[in-house]
Amino acid sequence: MSRAAQSRVTELLKHSFLWIIVICAFSGLYLMLEISLKDNQQFAESPWIPTAPFHWENYIVGWNQVAPYILNTVFVAVTIVVVTLVLAMYGAFFFARFKMPGGKFIFFLFLMLMMYPAVANMVPAFILIKQLGLYNSYWALILPGIIGGQAFTIFVLRGFIEDIPQDFFDAAEIDGCSMWRQVWQIVFPLSGPIVGTLAILAIIGRWNDFVAPLIYIRDPAKQLLAVGLLHLEGEYTRKWGELMAGYTIASLPLVI
């Protein structure tokens, strides 16, 4: 076999393997979308192939079921992300622009927090939240979320801020710009891409968080989406179309 033929065979095998991975990755999404337009009889007769008539009313029922959970999740996630980024921006600015005795040691402690397994802190955190009277409130999710997100966010932002030329800060000080204004008028605009990336990662983490709402929230009306989706399943029967429609609506914000 010539080298050209071997190259074509290699390319064919490589692309075939990639297509198999893509098909496997998107098969779940296809099934979710396809089943969301069926009733139980259509699902039982043909679970893999779309069949008419399409039941668009499943999305109305699904929205009515997941809308409260989505609103609760948006409130908690946005609050955590905004406060975390604001506090971490100032913390990273401090570590990047100021030198003090023991500063490297303090930053090393932040790195240790990144390596600390969250599950090891679950029982002490639950006891502390109960003693503070925060159990079954959104503060039980917001405060630990803000505190827990500081280490990684400061670590990423510190490296980015260190790369900003010192001339920008010197010029700002000559113009009478305070340290607080330097963060918002120099650091924040220049670090927009990395801040956006951190915000997306934090939103995804909060959106998919299952353990914390399950432990700290008892009231079903206050529950977040990851736990609330469990309530979509009926006690004795499952309406698969409405169930998959609710899952589809719940996944749309992350896709967007």
Protein Blocks (a to p, Z undefined) as FASTA:
>chain_A
ZZklmmmmmmmmmmmmmmmmmmmmmmmmmmmmmmmmccfklmmmmmmbccddddfklmmm
mmmmmmmmmmmmmmmmmmmmmmmmmmmmmmmmmmmmpccehklmmmmmmmmmmmpcfklm
mmmmmmmmmmnopgoiaklmmmmmmmmmmmmmmmmmmmmmmmpcfklmmmmmmnopafkl
mmmmmmmmmmmmmmmmmmmmmmmmmmmpmklmmmmpmblklpcfklmmmmmpcfkbccfk
lmmmmmmmmmmmmmZZ
